[in-house]
Amino acid sequence: MKSAKDIFSEYLSKQRLKMTPQRRALLEAFLNEEGHISSEELYNLIRKEDSSIGQATVYRTLKLLAESGIAKAVDFNDGVLRYEHKYGHDHHDHLVCEHCGKTIEAVDPEIEHLQEELAKKHGFVLTHHEMYLFGVCKECQDKSE
């Protein structure tokens, strides 16, 4: 299996773009973060290492990471677009607390099977899917009691 760095480098070459020191630094910072990270959060992280990298470079690089298949944009309906690792990571769904924003990555083979059956029933061949379940987490429920 190719490394994420190799995949990104090849993608950039195909787009006739270069692996600049800024893109390399952002790629490494992104790969070192687990979970979901916004462009603002990545910008704040990278500024500690290289204050010359601007917000526009962060936005553009995250977009390139998503286009290359390294990252995936996720939207939890809170007005902030976040990115998570895609390449080399298994598919999962998300449980999102509407009160505190807590996000849980969940995998359930039974739900995956039901989604495939639903698509088949309607004559669809699935290429991919996303499922976000919104509600209130246990901690927020306990606080409101």
N, C-alpha and C positions, 0 to 999 in steps of 0.2 A: 504494500500500500504506500502510495506517495505521501510525502509530508505535506501539511497544509502550506508550508512556505514554498514548496515546489509547485503545488497547484496554483497558488497565487502568482508566482513568478511567471509560469507558463501562460496564465490568463492575461497578465499584463503584456507579455510579448505579443500575443495574438491581437491585442488591442493597440499594438504599437506604442505602448507606454513603458516607462522605465520603472524599475524597482529603486526608487529614490531612498535616501537615508530616512526621510520622514515616513514614507510608506512602510519601510522595514520596521522602524520603531513602533509605529501604530499597529502593525500586524503582530509584533511580539507582545505588545501591551494587551491587545485584544485576546490573544491566545492564552495569556497568563491569567486572565479573568474568567472565572466560572460564573454561570448564571446569566442574568440579563443586564446589559449595560447600555445606557443611552449615549448619544454623541457627546452630550455635556459632561457626563461622568468620565468618559474616555478622554475628553479634552483636559479635564482637571487632573487626571492621572498623568497624562503625557507631559503636561506643562512642568511637572516636578522634575522631569528628566531633560526636557528640551523646550525651553520657553519660546523658541522660534517657530514652533508648529502652531499654526492658526486654526481657528474653528472651522473655516472653510475646508482646509486640508483634511481635518477629521471627518467632516460630513462626506466629502468626496471619497475618501479611502474606505469608509464603512460601506458606502454604496458599491464600490468596486469589490469589496470583500463579499457582499451579498451576491453580486452578479457572478462572481467566480465560484460560488457554492461553498465558500468557507464559512460564511455567516448567513444568518436568516433574520430578517426584520420581524419583530413581533409587536403587536399593538394590543394593549390591555385596556383600551378605551378610556385612558386617563389623560390623553393629550400628549403623551410622551412616547415616541417611537424608540424601541429598544432593539438590541441585537443579541443573538445567542449563537453559540457554536453550532454549525450544521455538519460540516465535513468531519467524518469519523465519529459522529454521535448518533445514537439511535433516535428514532421518531418518538415523540411523546406529546401528550396533550397538557393543557394548563388549567389549573384551578386558581381563580383570582378572587381575592377578597376585595369587595367594593368599599370597605371601610378603611382598612389600613394599607391596602395594596400588596399584601403578602401574596406570593405566587408559588404554587406547588407544581412541579413537573410530575405528571402521572402517566403510567403505562398500564393498560388493562387489555390483555389479549381478547377477552370476551367482547369488549366494546369495539376493538379493531375488527373482529370477525363480523359483528353486527353491521358495522359501517360498510364492509366489503359486500355483505349480503344485500344491504339496502341499495347499493350502487348496482349490483348485478340484477336485482329485481326490476330496476328501471332502465336496464340496458346500458349502463355506464361502465366504462373501463377506467378505474381510478388511476390517476397518475400521482396524486398526492392529496393530502387534506390537512386541515388545521381544525382543532377543536378547543374552544375556550369556554370554560364553565365559570360563570360569575355567581358569587354569593357572599356569605359572611363566614369568616374562619372561626374556629373554636374560641380562640383568645378574645376576639371582638364580641362574640356571643356572651362569653363569661363576663366581660366588662359591662355589658348593657343590662345584666340581671340585677 
